[in-house]
């Protein structure tokens, strides 16, 4: 017997099924904004579903569509590109399962993707894979290797969630991370961000309470596009225009090798933070993550066993 869905998952299954059905009936390719606009006419939304979520400023039902659409993507049911959604043949077939059936099937697909990420991370973290090495490896090193593998998978999940959210959410994320890292002056008053003309984040942070030492920053919430040397050159030009000598460039994607080589030769200090580094810093400073379980490693107390 199937376990009843929780209140959250029940709403998520209904709005996700509605979104995918609207996409199917709309020709299988539609703007995401048009899909969202049509959902309210297909699903009764009560006060709880319409409640705005403080972390991202979206109504609960809309956040669920964005959040659980990642499951559909990782299951091969949905393709996303620059605000346009496309329903795949697999996705159309999965819709025949109904709202709950589609929801569970997509969740299974996401779990399979996550398991693959864990296996990949674990395999890449091993210098040797033979049984002899596994036996000789100290427990604390095994634990550390496993921790890194779990965090690597968590980082991949974090990036997927960032990419489906809005620019405003990304702005708040950057602010919270920088504050958690100790930047922004007293109470974060020395941190200012504003949306740029290209959809990125431009602003500055104070390294000290008086604002005597300023670091300028730019962030691009890109899904696939690589940040190249021209993007960095433009940022460096902006720094020169402000007579600044320090900057941080943040992206959810990657930097090209040319971009990384370029910053090495600059007379100004520019730090490049790619998506992987961004996610790892969020984990390190507790931004967007919470402790699920904690474990303790015990060792011999030599003082206890000493008879001297």
Secondary structure, 3 states (H helix, E strand, C coil): CCCCCCHHHHHHHHHHHHHHHHHHHCCCEEEHHHHHHHHCCCCCCCHHHHCECCCCCCEHHHHHHHHHHHHHHHCCCEEEECCEEEECHHHHHHHHHHHHHHHHHHHHHHHHHHHHHHHHHHHHCCCCCCHHHHHHCCHHHHHHHHHHHHHHHHHHHHHHHHHHCCHHHHHHHHHHHHHHCCCCCHHHCCEEEEECCCCCEEEEEECCCCCCCEEEEEEECCCCCCECHHHHHHHHHHHHHCCCCEEEEEECCCECHHHHHHHHCCCCEEEEECHHHHHHHHHHCCCCCCCCCCCCCCCCCHHHHCCC
